[in-house]
Structures are given as C-alpha cells and as structure tokens.
Amino acid sequence: MKARIKWVQDAMFLAESGSGHAVLMDGPPDHGGRNVGVRPMEMLLMGLGGCTSFDVMSILKKSRQDVDDCVAELSAERADEVPAVFTKIHVHFVVKGKGLKEAVVKRAVDLSAEKYCSASIMLEKAGVEITHDFEIVDTALPA
C-alpha cells in the first residue's frame, strides 16, 4: 500500500492513495490553514470508521441480514499534551434493516473489533482504548 502527500500551500496538502484517489487536507486558520479540508487526525478517525464499517457490512451480508443502512458514529478523545494522540475512541453503529438479529449484529461488531479491523487493532496496540456498541432500527413496516 502506498500514498503520496503533496504540499499545496500554507497548511494545505493533497493526499493521493495508491489506488488513485485524492483527498484534500487542511489545517485550521489558527495554524495557517483555510479550513477547506479534513484535518489529518480526522482522516485517521474516518479511516478507522471506514475499516470497521466495511467489516461489519461484509459480515452482515454473509450472514444474510436484510440491511437497509449502516452508520458508524465515532467520537474520540485526545491527550491534552503534545503529541495530542487519541486516548479513547468510541464507535457506535446504527444498523437499520428488516428483521435484523441482535446476536448476528453483535457478532459482526465483535469480529470487526477483535479480529478483522486492522486500523482498530493497530490503534489498540498503540494504547488507544477503543469501545464499540450498536443499536438496531427495524425498518419493517408495521402490520
């Protein structure tokens, strides 16, 4: 896996992935940025969310769950001192579908957290406390 980060101006950078996709990163105005792109630490948090969401949806599809929507809401705490690393991250999944089985959703979230999500597991090994939970919204029409 490769990536290329090119300085654009001030605190703005263009990040290009090895697969040919690009994202603009920028700092806040008080750090010389113009606030036109995501912050690098936000991108790290979003990467974790994408990684675990990919796993959860893959497991739910393989388990033949009728999923209409899946949203991972992440909240993170950072150290007060420099480096301001993540200290805690919480991932809350909102899974919507018809007749979803709680045990299957729980298994998908647990398997991602404990076995499959490389980003989550890597950050935990670095000392970040990561927690997960979920809620299920049944979208089946009332009888």
C-alpha angles and dihedrals in degrees: 000000000000139000135183125209117196123192110233103177141311105347095339124114135175112222116202122190125218088247091062103259126128137206130184117231123193139170129233119272092255088062096046097270132121097222094240098129142033120284116249093245090050088054090053090052091047090049090055090049092050093047095051093040090054090053095045094049092045091052093045092050091049088049089054095240115163098235119180097176141357124193126180112204111197128195123182139189122209133202115265093227132062121300087048094203124173110269100175134016126183122196117198116187121203106196118188125192150109118291095344114183113232093213091054093049090047090050091050092051092045094047091051092049097043105031119008114033104089093187094052094044092047092052092047090053087054090057103265113142106227123188131181137197137160146203128206123218114196109218095185111126116252114260 
